[in-house]
Amino acid sequence: QVQLVESGGGLVQAGGSLRLSCAASGTINSIYIMGWYRQAPGKQRELVADITSDGRTNYAESVLGRFTISGDNARNTIYLQMNVLKPEDTAVYYCNAKYMRRIGWDVYWGQGTQVTVSS
């Protein structure tokens, strides 16, 4: 089992910045994909950004140039630096981790952290 603990959400004015962290513990494999998803009220959960264990990153078009995902393998932690935040970024942000196992992948979710951007 893997536990994901998120931190860093909060309330910020438009144009401001926040940094989210997600720390993983438990049965962690060195081959993984970790990322952030978000879900706004009445909308489907969507991928914001993810990063592979070898450092490849992927971003939703809506956050390109504003958000940066990074990882610290030694601490089993990923970060999401969010700059130039917009009201439409308001959502619950969930950390997600996929670990390669002998057969297939195991998928885990964090409990979510609220990000609210006021206009």
Beta strands, then each sheet from edge to edge (+ up, - down):
strand 1: 2-7
strand 2: 10-13
strand 3: 18-26
strand 4: 32-39
strand 5: 46-52
strand 6: 57-59
strand 7: 67-72
strand 8: 77-82
strand 9: 91-100
strand 10: 105-109
strand 11: 113-118
sheet 1: 1+ 3- 8+ 7-
sheet 2: 2+ 11+ 9- 4+ 5- 6+
sheet 3: 2+ 11+ 9- 10+
end
